[in-house]
Amino acid sequence: MYIIDLTYKKKLSEVDHHIEAHKLFLKKYYTTKNFICSGRKNPRNGGIIIASFTSLDDVNKAIEEDPFFTNDIANYSITEFIPSKYDKDILSIN
């Protein structure tokens, strides 16, 4: 699993200009079951995506589709982790 940490590098007006396209990007990866949860940071200086991909390469390929990436809106930090404890009613890990 991966934590994708976005930090905005542009003003919020520029972020908001691309937010609808970003939401479509998120929807695509929720549909494929790669994204588990996501949301804004508080304060609003970026966002977090919890994701499940088979490789870091796949994570990077997905990020390259994000309008926040293609329009140079955010920096991305990726942390891979292996869950050792989790709620089996919420998360299914093979």
Secondary structure, 3 states (H helix, E strand, C coil): CEEEEEEECCCHHHHHHCHHHHHHHHHHHHHCCCEEEEEECCCCCEEEEEECCCCHHHHHHHHCCCHHHHCCCEEEEEEECCCCCCCCCCCCCC
